[in-house]
Amino acid sequence: MALLVALVFLIPLAVTLYADARETAIGEAARRSALVAGALSAGADEAQIRTAVAAAAGDGGAAPVVHPPRATADSGRAPAPAIEEARASGRTAVVEVDGGASRLEPVLLATGTVVVEVFVPDSDLRPEGNQTWLLLGVVALALATAAAIMLDRFAVRVSTALRGLVQAARSVGEGEPGTPVQPGGPREVAEVGHAFNRMTERLATARTDERELVADLSHRLRTPLTVLRLDAEGLESDDTSVGSFSEAELDRRRTIRRIRQAIVTLEGEVDVLINTTRKTVAQESGPSVCDVSEVVRERMVFWSALAGDQGRRHRVVGAQLRIPVPVARADLAAALDAVLGNVFRYTPQGTAFEVAVSRRDGYVAVRVDDAGPGIADPDRALRRGASDQGSTGLGLDIARRVALQSGGSVSIDRAALGGASVVMLLRDAEAVPRQASRFGLVGRMARERDPAARRWPRRRGGDNGS
């Protein structure tokens, strides 16, 4: 390729040099011919003409030849037809002859038209020997070197850009999000890089939206499952004596137990699906920001209705002001539902509970207290898949993962109501946290600051307290 580029430049250059040399030589022949033609036109005698011819010959050059009218070409190099044609036309001509070229110039005299021939050898028609060829060689080498360097740089740019495209395409093909390609190289390759980046962005957005949709649908499934499980529990009597029931009643009870077991299994699968999809979305899209108070108020709309059906007194404290945390809204809702679902699942109907939100020292605490029997082994309850109640144990694990995602933690303690107190400690998105405050004590700030909050209203039913 470099040699081709050199030839493209060298061939026109060589042609130009040859043309310049020929033009120079023919011009010199015209000057010499003019000396003789001037003497002839001035009517010089034979001696003067010989003097002019000798002067035109110069040092070692071929002497011009004068062809008289109606004379044959016996002493010149040009053929007779060419001489006769120049005499007849009256125009100067250059004809190729053996060993060079002859310039024929007709001169009109009183006795007729004479033709002055000046011979130019091939050596004068070509550029001067070694210097010209050396110059051409140097130019060829310089052009080949420059072309090789430019082509190498061009190839490096193209190969680098294509290598990045190949790696990014391989990452997408293997299911990895991949990193954006740095468009480079020629314009066409750069356009391919920009198009590839737009494609990967659309793929990532579509994949994130798909997983968000799966997680949202799973989250919506869990709340009606909780209602179904509680309704199934309500259908089964506390009387466990087998002898007092008919066969039909026993079959109905067995069916109810199978339904409850199927609901529990389905709840566990939904929890796993939510946990997996939320974790993947968080890794790919990064942490979001949501308002804790808004999420608490929204989820308590559902749980308050269910609490009213079961005669559970309940209270919401501290969810009036906007409190942002670096957690996705759906993640926090799933964690809160998991904790509240445990209250409804593992405490008797009519057991009171409280949801409180507090903010201090760069952290936000979401506390769920109940008046149930409590949790005998908090450490075991916080371990994934561990439960003393025969469940999957994923509820508190979902809450723990959401808290860790925001830089917080989950703790379990004894509530003032007598049962369990689950505190999700989340990092405040608008403050710098203090390490000393990362404990469940922050979650009890509202209760410590307002002792009257421990007193419950006498009337039955829900009281959101907010």
C-alpha positions as CSV (number, residue, x, y, z in Angstrom):
1,M,0.0,0.0,0.0
2,A,2.8,2.4,0.9
3,L,4.6,1.6,-2.5
4,L,1.3,2.3,-4.3
5,V,1.1,5.7,-2.6
6,A,4.7,6.4,-3.6
7,L,4.1,5.5,-7.2
8,V,1.0,7.7,-7.3
9,F,3.2,10.6,-6.5
10,L,6.4,9.6,-8.3
11,I,4.9,8.9,-11.8
12,P,3.5,12.4,-12.2
13,L,6.7,13.9,-10.8
14,A,8.9,11.9,-13.2
15,V,6.7,12.9,-16.2
16,T,6.9,16.6,-15.1
17,L,10.7,16.4,-14.8
18,Y,11.0,14.9,-18.3
19,A,8.6,17.5,-19.8
20,D,10.6,20.3,-18.2
21,A,13.9,18.9,-19.5
22,R,12.5,18.5,-23.0
23,E,11.0,21.9,-23.0
24,T,14.3,23.4,-21.8
25,A,16.3,21.6,-24.5
26,I,13.8,22.6,-27.3
27,G,14.0,26.2,-26.1
28,E,17.8,26.1,-26.3
29,A,17.5,24.7,-29.8
30,A,15.1,27.6,-30.7
31,R,17.7,30.1,-29.5
32,R,20.5,28.5,-31.6
33,S,18.2,28.4,-34.6
34,A,17.3,32.0,-34.2
35,L,21.0,33.0,-34.6
36,V,21.2,31.4,-38.0
37,A,17.7,32.4,-39.1
38,G,18.5,36.0,-38.2
39,A,21.7,36.0,-40.3
40,L,19.7,34.5,-43.3
41,S,17.0,37.0,-43.0
42,A,19.5,39.9,-42.9
43,G,20.9,38.8,-46.3
44,A,24.3,37.7,-44.9
45,D,26.8,36.2,-47.3
46,E,28.1,32.6,-47.1
47,A,31.0,33.5,-44.8
48,Q,28.7,35.3,-42.4
49,I,26.3,32.4,-42.4
50,R,29.1,29.9,-41.5
51,T,30.1,32.2,-38.7
52,A,26.5,32.3,-37.4
53,V,26.3,28.5,-37.7
54,A,29.6,28.0,-35.7
55,A,28.4,30.5,-33.1
56,A,25.1,28.5,-32.8
57,A,26.9,25.3,-32.4
58,G,28.6,26.4,-29.2
59,D,31.0,24.2,-27.3
60,G,30.7,20.6,-28.5
61,G,27.1,21.0,-29.6
62,A,25.8,19.8,-33.0
63,A,25.9,22.7,-35.5
64,P,22.7,23.7,-37.1
65,V,22.1,22.6,-40.7
66,V,20.7,25.0,-43.3
67,H,18.6,23.3,-46.0
68,P,18.4,25.5,-49.1
69,P,15.3,25.8,-51.3
70,R,14.6,22.7,-53.4
71,A,17.4,20.8,-51.8
72,T,17.3,17.2,-50.3
73,A,18.2,16.4,-46.7
74,D,21.7,15.1,-47.3
75,S,23.5,16.6,-44.3
76,G,20.8,16.8,-41.6
77,R,19.0,14.2,-39.5
78,A,15.4,15.1,-40.3
79,P,13.8,13.1,-43.1
80,A,13.1,14.9,-46.4
81,P,9.3,14.7,-46.1
82,A,9.4,16.5,-42.7
83,I,11.7,19.2,-44.2
84,E,9.4,19.7,-47.2
85,E,6.3,19.8,-44.9
86,A,7.9,22.5,-42.7
87,R,9.0,24.5,-45.9
88,A,5.5,24.2,-47.4
89,S,3.6,25.1,-44.2
90,G,5.9,27.8,-43.0
91,R,5.5,26.6,-39.4
92,T,8.2,25.5,-37.0
93,A,8.1,21.7,-36.3
94,V,9.9,19.3,-34.0
95,V,10.3,15.7,-35.3
96,E,11.7,12.7,-33.6
97,V,14.9,11.3,-35.2
98,D,17.4,8.6,-34.3
99,G,19.2,9.6,-31.2
100,G,17.1,12.6,-30.3
101,A,14.8,15.2,-31.9
102,S,15.3,17.9,-34.6
103,R,13.8,21.3,-34.6
104,L,12.9,22.6,-38.1
105,E,12.4,26.3,-38.6
106,P,11.5,27.6,-42.1
107,V,13.0,31.0,-43.1
108,L,11.5,32.9,-46.2
109,L,14.1,34.5,-48.4
110,A,14.0,36.2,-51.8
111,T,15.3,33.0,-53.5
112,G,12.9,30.7,-51.7
113,T,12.3,29.1,-48.3
114,V,15.2,27.6,-46.4
115,V,14.9,25.4,-43.4
116,V,17.2,25.6,-40.4
117,E,17.5,22.3,-38.5
118,V,18.9,22.1,-35.0
119,F,19.4,18.6,-33.6
120,V,18.9,17.9,-29.9
121,P,20.3,14.6,-28.5
122,D,18.4,12.3,-26.2
123,S,20.8,13.2,-23.3
124,D,19.6,16.8,-23.4
125,L,15.9,15.8,-23.6
126,R,16.1,13.8,-20.3
127,P,16.8,15.2,-16.8
128,E,20.4,15.3,-15.8
129,G,21.5,11.8,-14.8
130,N,22.2,10.7,-11.3
131,Q,21.1,13.7,-9.4
132,T,17.6,13.5,-10.7
133,W,17.3,9.8,-10.0
134,L,18.7,10.3,-6.6
135,L,16.1,13.0,-5.9
136,L,13.4,10.7,-7.2
137,G,14.6,7.9,-4.9
138,V,14.7,10.2,-1.9
139,V,11.3,11.4,-2.6
140,A,10.0,7.8,-3.1
141,L,11.5,6.7,0.2
142,A,10.1,9.7,2.1
143,L,6.7,9.1,0.6
144,A,6.8,5.4,1.3
145,T,7.8,6.1,4.9
146,A,5.2,8.7,5.5
147,A,2.5,6.6,3.9
148,A,3.6,3.6,6.1
149,I,3.4,5.7,9.2
150,M,0.0,7.2,8.3
151,L,-1.4,3.8,7.4
152,D,-0.1,2.3,10.6
153,R,-1.7,5.0,12.7
154,F,-4.9,4.6,10.7
155,A,-4.8,0.9,11.2
156,V,-4.2,1.3,14.9
157,R,-7.2,3.7,15.3
158,V,-9.4,1.3,13.4
159,S,-8.3,-1.8,15.2
160,T,-8.6,-0.1,18.6
161,A,-12.1,1.1,17.9
162,L,-13.1,-2.3,16.5
163,R,-11.5,-4.1,19.4
164,G,-13.6,-2.1,21.8
165,L,-16.7,-2.8,19.8
166,V,-16.0,-6.5,19.8
167,Q,-15.4,-6.6,23.6
168,A,-18.6,-4.6,24.2
169,A,-20.6,-6.8,21.9
170,R,-19.2,-9.9,23.6
171,S,-20.3,-8.6,27.0
172,V,-23.8,-7.9,25.8
173,G,-23.9,-11.3,24.2
174,E,-23.0,-12.9,27.5
175,G,-25.7,-11.0,29.4
176,E,-23.5,-8.4,31.0
177,P,-24.5,-4.8,30.9
178,G,-21.0,-3.8,29.6
179,T,-19.5,-0.4,29.5
180,P,-20.1,2.3,26.9
181,V,-17.8,2.2,23.8
182,Q,-15.6,5.2,23.3
183,P,-16.3,6.0,19.6
184,G,-13.2,6.5,17.6
185,G,-11.4,5.8,14.4
186,P,-12.8,6.7,11.0
187,R,-16.1,8.4,10.8
188,E,-18.0,5.3,9.8
189,V,-16.5,3.3,12.7
190,A,-17.3,6.1,15.1
191,E,-20.9,6.2,13.9
192,V,-21.1,2.4,14.6
193,G,-19.8,3.1,18.1
194,H,-22.4,5.7,18.8
195,A,-25.2,3.5,17.4
196,F,-23.9,0.6,19.6
197,N,-24.0,2.8,22.7
198,R,-27.6,3.8,21.9
199,M,-28.5,0.2,21.5
200,T,-27.0,-0.9,24.8
201,E,-28.7,2.0,26.6
202,R,-32.0,0.9,25.2
203,L,-31.3,-2.7,26.2
204,A,-30.3,-1.7,29.7
205,T,-33.4,0.4,30.1
206,A,-35.7,-2.3,28.8
207,R,-34.1,-4.9,31.1
208,T,-34.4,-2.6,34.1
209,D,-38.0,-1.9,33.3
210,E,-38.7,-5.5,32.8
211,R,-37.2,-6.5,36.2
212,E,-39.0,-3.6,37.9
213,L,-42.2,-4.8,36.4
214,V,-41.6,-8.3,37.7
215,A,-40.7,-7.0,41.2
216,D,-43.8,-4.7,41.2
217,L,-46.1,-7.5,40.2
218,S,-44.5,-9.8,42.8
219,H,-45.0,-7.2,45.4
220,R,-48.6,-6.7,44.5
221,L,-49.2,-10.4,44.7
222,R,-47.9,-10.6,48.3
223,T,-50.6,-8.4,49.9
224,P,-53.6,-10.4,48.6
225,L,-51.7,-13.6,49.6
226,T,-51.5,-12.3,53.1
227,V,-55.2,-11.6,53.1
228,L,-55.9,-15.1,51.7
229,R,-53.7,-16.7,54.4
230,L,-55.4,-14.8,57.2
231,D,-58.8,-15.7,55.8
232,A,-57.8,-19.4,55.6
233,E,-56.7,-19.2,59.2
234,G,-60.0,-17.8,60.1
235,L,-61.9,-20.7,58.5
236,E,-60.2,-23.2,60.7
237,S,-61.6,-23.7,64.3
238,D,-59.3,-23.9,67.3
239,D,-61.0,-27.2,68.2
240,T,-58.5,-29.9,67.3
241,S,-60.4,-33.0,68.5
242,V,-61.0,-35.3,65.6
243,G,-63.9,-37.3,67.1
244,S,-66.4,-34.5,67.2
245,F,-66.2,-33.8,63.5
246,S,-67.8,-35.6,60.6
247,E,-65.8,-37.0,57.7
248,A,-66.9,-34.0,55.5
249,E,-65.7,-31.6,58.2
250,L,-62.4,-33.4,58.4
251,D,-62.0,-33.2,54.6
252,R,-62.8,-29.5,54.8
253,R,-60.1,-28.9,57.4
254,R,-57.5,-30.9,55.5
255,T,-58.3,-28.8,52.4
256,I,-57.9,-25.6,54.5
257,R,-54.5,-26.8,55.8
258,R,-53.4,-27.6,52.2
259,I,-54.6,-24.2,51.1
260,R,-52.7,-22.5,53.9
261,Q,-49.5,-24.5,53.1
262,A,-49.8,-23.6,49.5
263,I,-50.2,-19.9,50.4
264,V,-47.2,-20.0,52.6
265,T,-45.1,-21.7,49.9
266,L,-46.3,-19.2,47.3
267,E,-45.5,-16.3,49.7
268,G,-42.0,-17.6,50.1
269,E,-41.5,-17.8,46.3
270,V,-42.8,-14.3,45.9
271,D,-40.4,-13.1,48.6
272,V,-37.5,-14.7,46.8
273,L,-38.6,-13.2,43.4
274,I,-38.9,-9.7,44.9
275,N,-35.5,-10.0,46.7
276,T,-33.7,-11.3,43.6
277,T,-35.2,-8.8,41.1
278,R,-34.7,-5.8,43.5
279,K,-31.1,-6.7,44.2
280,T,-30.3,-7.0,40.4
281,V,-32.1,-3.7,39.6
282,A,-30.2,-1.9,42.5
283,Q,-26.9,-3.2,41.2
284,E,-27.5,-2.0,37.6
285,S,-29.3,1.3,38.1
286,G,-27.8,2.4,41.4
287,P,-29.6,3.6,44.6
288,S,-32.7,5.8,44.2
289,V,-34.3,8.2,46.7
290,C,-37.7,8.0,48.2
291,D,-39.7,9.6,51.0
292,V,-40.0,7.3,54.0
293,S,-43.1,9.1,55.4
294,E,-44.9,8.9,52.1
295,V,-44.2,5.1,51.8
296,V,-45.3,4.5,55.4
297,R,-48.6,6.4,54.9
298,E,-49.2,4.6,51.6
299,R,-48.7,1.1,52.9
300,M,-50.6,1.7,56.0
301,V,-53.7,2.4,53.9
302,F,-53.8,-1.4,53.2
303,W,-52.6,-2.7,56.5
304,S,-55.0,-0.4,58.4
305,A,-58.0,-1.9,56.6
306,L,-56.8,-5.4,57.4
307,A,-56.1,-4.4,61.0
308,G,-59.6,-3.1,61.3
309,D,-61.0,-6.4,60.2
310,Q,-59.0,-8.3,62.8
311,G,-59.6,-5.8,65.6
312,R,-56.0,-4.7,65.9
313,R,-55.3,-1.3,67.4
314,H,-52.6,0.5,65.5
315,R,-50.8,3.8,65.4
316,V,-48.5,5.7,63.0
317,V,-46.1,8.1,64.6
318,G,-43.7,10.6,63.0
319,A,-44.8,10.1,59.3
320,Q,-45.9,13.7,58.7
321,L,-42.7,15.4,57.2
322,R,-40.8,14.5,54.1
323,I,-37.7,12.3,55.0
324,P,-35.6,11.2,52.0
325,V,-33.5,8.0,52.1
326,P,-31.3,6.5,49.4
327,V,-33.5,3.5,48.8
328,A,-35.9,2.8,45.9
329,R,-39.5,3.4,46.8
330,A,-40.6,-0.1,45.9
331,D,-37.8,-1.6,47.9
332,L,-38.8,0.2,51.1
333,A,-42.4,-0.7,50.5
334,A,-41.5,-4.4,50.1
335,A,-39.4,-4.3,53.3
336,L,-42.2,-2.6,55.3
337,D,-44.7,-5.1,54.0
338,A,-42.4,-7.9,55.0
339,V,-42.2,-6.7,58.6
340,L,-45.9,-5.9,59.0
341,G,-46.8,-9.2,57.4
342,N,-44.8,-10.9,60.1
343,V,-46.9,-9.0,62.7
344,F,-50.1,-10.2,61.2
345,R,-48.8,-13.7,60.6
346,Y,-47.3,-14.5,64.0
347,T,-49.4,-12.6,66.5
348,P,-53.0,-13.4,67.4
349,Q,-55.8,-11.4,66.0
350,G,-56.5,-8.3,68.1
351,T,-52.8,-7.7,68.9
352,A,-51.9,-4.0,68.7
353,F,-49.0,-2.7,66.7
354,E,-47.3,0.6,66.1
355,V,-45.3,2.1,63.1
356,A,-43.0,5.0,64.0
357,V,-40.6,7.1,61.9
358,S,-37.8,9.1,63.6
359,R,-34.8,11.0,62.3
360,R,-31.6,11.8,64.1
361,D,-27.8,12.0,63.7
362,G,-27.8,11.4,59.9
363,Y,-30.1,8.3,60.1
364,V,-33.8,7.5,59.7
365,A,-35.4,4.8,61.8
366,V,-38.5,2.9,60.8
367,R,-39.8,1.0,63.8
368,V,-42.5,-1.6,63.9
369,D,-43.6,-2.6,67.5
370,D,-46.3,-5.1,68.4
371,A,-47.9,-6.4,71.5
372,G,-47.5,-10.0,70.7
373,P,-45.3,-12.8,72.2
374,G,-42.0,-11.3,70.9
375,I,-39.1,-13.0,69.2
376,A,-37.2,-15.4,71.4
377,D,-34.0,-15.5,69.2
378,P,-33.5,-12.2,67.3
379,D,-30.1,-13.3,65.9
380,R,-31.6,-16.4,64.4
381,A,-34.6,-14.4,63.0
382,L,-32.2,-12.0,61.2
383,R,-30.4,-14.8,59.4
384,R,-31.6,-15.6,56.0
385,G,-33.8,-18.6,55.7
386,A,-34.0,-19.1,59.5
387,S,-37.4,-19.0,61.3
388,D,-38.9,-20.5,64.4
389,Q,-42.4,-20.3,63.0
390,G,-42.2,-22.7,60.1
391,S,-41.9,-20.0,57.4
392,T,-39.2,-19.3,54.8
393,G,-37.6,-16.7,57.0
394,L,-37.3,-14.3,54.1
395,G,-39.4,-11.4,55.5
396,L,-36.8,-10.0,57.9
397,D,-34.0,-10.8,55.4
398,I,-35.7,-8.5,52.8
399,A,-35.8,-5.7,55.4
400,R,-32.2,-6.3,56.3
401,R,-31.0,-6.2,52.7
402,V,-32.9,-2.9,52.0
403,A,-31.3,-1.4,55.1
404,L,-27.8,-2.5,54.2
405,Q,-28.3,-1.1,50.7
406,S,-28.7,2.4,52.2
407,G,-25.8,2.0,54.6
408,G,-27.9,1.1,57.6
409,S,-29.0,-2.1,59.5
410,V,-31.9,-3.9,61.2
411,S,-32.2,-4.7,64.9
412,I,-34.7,-6.6,67.0
413,D,-35.5,-5.8,70.6
414,R,-38.4,-5.9,73.1
415,A,-41.1,-3.3,72.4
416,A,-42.8,-1.1,74.9
417,L,-46.0,-2.8,73.9
418,G,-44.6,-6.0,75.2
419,G,-43.8,-7.8,71.9
420,A,-41.2,-7.5,69.3
421,S,-39.6,-4.2,68.1
422,V,-38.1,-4.4,64.6
423,V,-36.1,-1.3,63.7
424,M,-34.9,-0.6,60.1
425,L,-32.1,2.0,60.3
426,L,-31.6,3.8,57.0
427,R,-29.1,6.5,56.0
428,D,-30.6,10.0,55.8
429,A,-30.1,11.3,52.2
430,E,-29.9,14.9,53.4
431,A,-27.4,14.5,56.3
432,V,-24.0,13.0,57.1
433,P,-24.5,10.0,59.5
434,R,-22.6,9.6,62.7
435,Q,-21.2,6.2,63.5
436,A,-22.2,6.3,67.1
437,S,-25.9,6.5,66.2
438,R,-26.2,3.3,64.2
439,F,-28.2,1.4,66.8
440,G,-31.8,0.6,67.5
441,L,-31.9,3.4,70.0
442,V,-32.4,5.9,67.2
443,G,-35.5,4.0,66.2
444,R,-37.0,4.8,69.6
445,M,-36.4,8.5,69.5
446,A,-40.1,9.3,69.0
447,R,-41.1,7.2,72.0
448,E,-38.4,8.7,74.2
449,R,-39.3,12.2,73.2
450,D,-43.1,11.8,73.5
451,P,-44.0,9.4,76.4
452,A,-47.7,10.0,75.8
453,A,-47.3,8.1,72.5
454,R,-47.3,4.9,74.6
455,R,-50.9,5.4,75.6
456,W,-53.5,3.9,73.3
457,P,-56.9,5.3,72.6
458,R,-59.7,3.5,74.3
459,R,-61.9,3.1,71.2
460,R,-61.6,0.0,69.1
461,G,-60.3,0.2,65.5
462,G,-57.4,1.9,63.9
463,D,-55.8,5.2,64.7
464,N,-53.1,6.3,62.3
465,G,-51.8,8.9,64.7
466,S,-50.6,11.1,61.9
